[in-house]
Amino acid sequence: MSLEQKIFSILSNIEGEIGLYFEDLTDGEDFTINPDKVFPAASTIKVPLVALILKKVEDGEFGFNDSIIISENNKVTGTGLIKDLDKSYKPTVLDLATLAIIISDNIATNQLIDMVGGVSNVTEFCEKLGLLNTKLQRKMLDIEAMKSGKDNITTAKDMGVLLKYLVKNQVVSKNVSQRLIGIMKRQQYRQKLPALIPAVSSYDPNVNSEEILPGTVVVANKTGDLWKVQNDVGIFFMPNNIVYVLSIFTKGLSDDSIGIRTISEISKIIYDEVSKKHLLNI
């Protein structure tokens, strides 16, 4: 079966909607499903947010080692670690950026939103990158905003293109792009895109090596999930400078575990196909 047939075979067994964007940056091959369909971004929206804070550091508005006092209104529940730490903890700017990505810390994210000047500035930043369907419209766990219908949204294509721009060092600058990729390589939520492939662990020293060992892949990813919504977007670095991007979004799932499994299975299919095409050992 072809790549497309294998993927549609998996999708025929699930309830819900899917958006997918795959591009092999080595030879330009791509495959999409509903690339422009709008989905809840969930925590994948933290990728452009952190890109913007890194831009502000590069512009001199903040320093990576600046200590930040967390505003009381940003102290929410959900994913993350800050909520469980001493109330007097003052993270640095780099701490906040890192925590927002690798453990999807909601408090860190909300503080970063304030630091970049609010949700509209993130949406404007996305528009300047050409990501016209990606909008940050509320903070994490802002219940009142959610009740009024405000949600953070994106598309599989927008996020796939953002990942491609990162690889090409076109998100603000080479320094910003590479710094963000480096943070994403340390992602601790690995149950989706990296789960069924020989991904190098985020804590392995080789995760930051320029030389990818045969039979392995380094994945820089960011997950997102809500009730019956499972997303993951990632950059895949393989031996011989083979690189591809993959973003998968879902909604209306009958069960979240099905969405998680589906994303991991599709990722495995694509990894195997790319490996076979480029004659890599798997």
C-alpha positions in Angstrom: 0.0 0.0 0.0 1.0 3.6 -0.5 1.7 6.0 2.3 -1.7 7.6 1.8 -3.5 4.2 1.7 -1.9 3.1 5.0 -2.9 6.4 6.7 -6.4 6.3 5.5 -6.7 2.7 6.6 -6.0 3.7 10.1 -8.3 6.7 10.0 -11.2 4.6 8.7 -11.5 3.1 12.2 -11.8 6.3 14.3 -14.5 8.7 15.0 -13.7 12.4 14.8 -12.0 14.9 12.5 -8.3 15.1 11.6 -5.9 17.6 10.0 -2.5 16.5 8.9 0.5 18.1 7.3 3.6 16.2 6.4 6.6 17.5 4.4 9.9 15.9 3.7 12.2 18.9 3.7 14.9 16.9 2.0 13.1 16.3 -1.3 9.9 18.3 -0.9 7.5 15.4 -0.9 4.3 16.3 1.0 1.0 14.8 2.0 -1.9 16.6 3.7 -5.4 15.9 5.0 -7.6 18.9 5.7 -4.6 21.1 5.9 -6.6 24.4 6.3 -9.3 23.1 8.6 -9.3 25.0 11.9 -8.8 23.0 15.1 -8.4 23.9 18.8 -4.7 24.5 19.1 -4.6 23.5 22.7 -1.0 23.7 23.9 0.6 23.7 20.5 -0.1 27.5 20.5 2.8 27.7 23.0 5.3 27.3 20.1 4.7 30.7 18.5 4.3 32.2 21.9 7.7 31.1 23.0 9.1 32.1 19.6 7.9 35.7 20.3 9.4 35.8 23.8 12.7 34.6 22.3 12.4 37.5 19.8 12.0 40.0 22.6 15.0 38.6 24.3 17.0 39.0 21.1 15.6 42.5 20.8 16.9 43.3 24.3 13.6 43.7 26.0 14.4 40.9 28.4 17.4 38.8 29.4 17.3 35.1 29.6 18.4 35.3 33.3 16.0 38.0 34.4 14.0 36.8 37.4 10.2 37.1 36.9 7.6 37.5 39.7 4.5 35.4 38.8 1.3 37.4 38.8 -1.4 36.0 41.0 -3.9 36.0 38.2 -1.7 33.7 36.2 -1.6 31.0 38.8 -3.9 28.4 37.3 -4.1 24.6 37.5 -3.7 22.0 34.8 -0.4 20.9 33.3 2.9 22.1 34.7 5.2 22.3 37.7 5.2 25.9 39.0 1.8 25.4 40.7 3.5 22.8 43.0 6.6 24.8 43.8 7.2 27.3 46.6 5.0 30.4 46.1 8.1 32.6 46.3 9.8 30.9 43.3 10.9 33.4 40.8 11.7 31.7 37.4 13.9 33.3 34.8 12.7 34.2 31.4 14.5 31.1 30.0 12.8 28.9 32.8 9.4 30.2 31.7 10.0 29.5 28.0 11.4 26.1 28.7 8.7 25.0 31.1 5.9 26.2 28.7 7.3 23.9 26.1 8.7 20.8 27.7 6.1 20.2 30.3 3.4 22.6 28.9 3.3 24.6 32.1 0.1 26.7 32.1 1.4 29.3 34.7 4.6 29.8 32.7 2.5 30.3 29.6 0.2 32.8 31.1 3.1 34.8 32.4 4.7 34.8 29.0 1.5 36.1 27.4 1.6 39.1 29.7 5.3 39.6 28.9 4.7 39.8 25.2 1.9 42.3 25.7 -1.2 40.1 25.5 -2.9 37.5 23.3 -3.4 39.8 20.4 0.4 40.3 20.0 0.9 36.6 19.6 -1.8 36.5 16.9 -0.2 39.5 15.2 3.2 37.7 15.3 1.6 34.6 13.7 0.1 36.8 10.9 3.5 38.3 10.1 4.8 34.7 9.7 2.0 34.0 7.3 0.1 31.8 9.7 -3.2 33.4 9.1 -5.4 30.8 10.8 -3.4 30.7 14.0 -4.9 32.8 16.8 -4.2 33.1 20.5 -7.5 34.5 22.0 -7.3 33.5 25.6 -4.9 32.5 28.4 -4.7 29.0 29.6 -7.7 27.9 31.6 -9.4 31.2 31.3 -12.9 29.8 32.0 -14.8 33.1 31.4 -13.1 33.5 28.0 -13.9 29.9 27.1 -17.6 30.4 28.1 -17.7 33.4 25.7 -16.5 31.2 22.9 -12.9 32.4 22.7 -10.5 29.6 21.9 -6.9 29.3 20.6 -7.0 27.9 17.1 -4.7 26.8 14.3 -4.5 24.4 11.4 -2.2 21.5 10.5 -0.7 23.5 7.7 0.0 26.6 9.8 1.9 24.6 12.4 3.6 22.5 9.7 4.8 25.6 8.0 6.0 27.1 11.3 8.0 24.0 11.9 9.5 24.2 8.4 10.4 27.9 9.0 12.2 26.9 12.3 14.3 24.3 10.4 15.2 26.9 7.8 16.0 29.4 10.5 13.3 31.8 9.3 11.4 32.3 12.5 12.9 35.7 13.5 16.5 34.6 13.1 18.8 31.6 13.2 19.4 32.1 16.9 15.7 32.2 17.8 14.9 29.3 15.5 17.7 27.1 16.8 17.0 28.0 20.4 13.3 27.0 20.1 14.2 23.8 18.3 16.6 23.0 21.1 13.9 23.5 23.7 11.5 21.3 21.8 14.0 18.5 21.6 13.7 18.3 25.4 10.0 17.7 25.3 8.9 15.3 28.1 5.5 14.4 26.6 6.4 11.7 24.2 3.3 9.5 24.0 2.2 10.6 20.5 4.5 11.4 17.6 7.7 9.9 19.1 6.1 6.9 20.9 6.5 4.1 18.3 9.7 5.1 16.5 13.3 4.9 17.8 13.3 8.5 19.1 16.3 9.6 21.1 15.1 10.3 24.7 14.8 14.0 25.6 17.3 13.4 28.4 19.9 11.6 26.2 23.0 13.8 25.6 22.8 12.8 22.0 19.6 14.6 21.6 21.5 17.8 20.8 24.2 16.2 18.7 24.5 17.3 15.1 25.2 13.7 14.1 22.2 11.4 14.3 23.1 7.8 15.1 22.0 5.2 12.5 18.6 3.7 13.3 17.6 6.7 15.5 15.6 9.9 15.1 15.6 13.1 17.1 12.2 14.5 17.6 11.5 18.2 18.5 7.8 18.2 19.3 5.0 20.0 21.2 1.8 18.3 22.2 -1.6 19.7 22.9 -4.8 18.2 24.3 -8.2 19.0 25.5 -11.3 16.9 26.0 -11.6 14.7 22.9 -8.9 16.7 21.3 -5.4 15.3 20.7 -2.6 17.2 18.8 1.1 16.9 18.3 3.5 18.7 16.0 7.1 17.9 15.5 10.4 18.1 13.5 12.1 14.8 12.8 15.9 14.8 12.4 17.3 11.6 10.9 20.7 10.4 9.8 22.3 11.8 6.6 20.6 15.2 7.2 17.1 13.8 6.4 14.5 16.1 8.0 10.8 16.1 7.9 7.9 17.9 9.7 4.6 16.4 10.8 1.6 18.1 12.4 -1.5 16.2 13.4 -4.7 17.7 14.9 -7.9 16.0 15.9 -11.2 16.9 17.4 -14.5 15.2 18.1 -12.8 12.0 19.2 -14.8 9.2 20.8 -12.0 8.6 23.2 -8.7 10.5 23.9 -6.7 7.3 24.0 -7.8 6.5 20.5 -6.5 9.9 19.3 -3.2 9.3 21.1 -2.8 5.9 19.5 -3.8 7.1 16.1 -1.2 9.9 16.1 1.5 7.5 17.1 0.6 5.0 14.5 0.5 7.6 11.7 3.9 8.8 12.9 5.3 5.3 12.7 4.0 4.8 9.1 5.6 8.1 8.0 8.8 7.4 9.7 9.1 3.9 8.1 8.2 5.4 4.6 10.8 8.2 4.9 13.4 5.7 6.1 12.7 3.3 3.3 12.7 6.1 0.7 16.1 7.4 1.7 17.5 3.9 2.3 18.1 4.4 6.0 18.4 1.5 8.4 15.3 1.1 10.6 
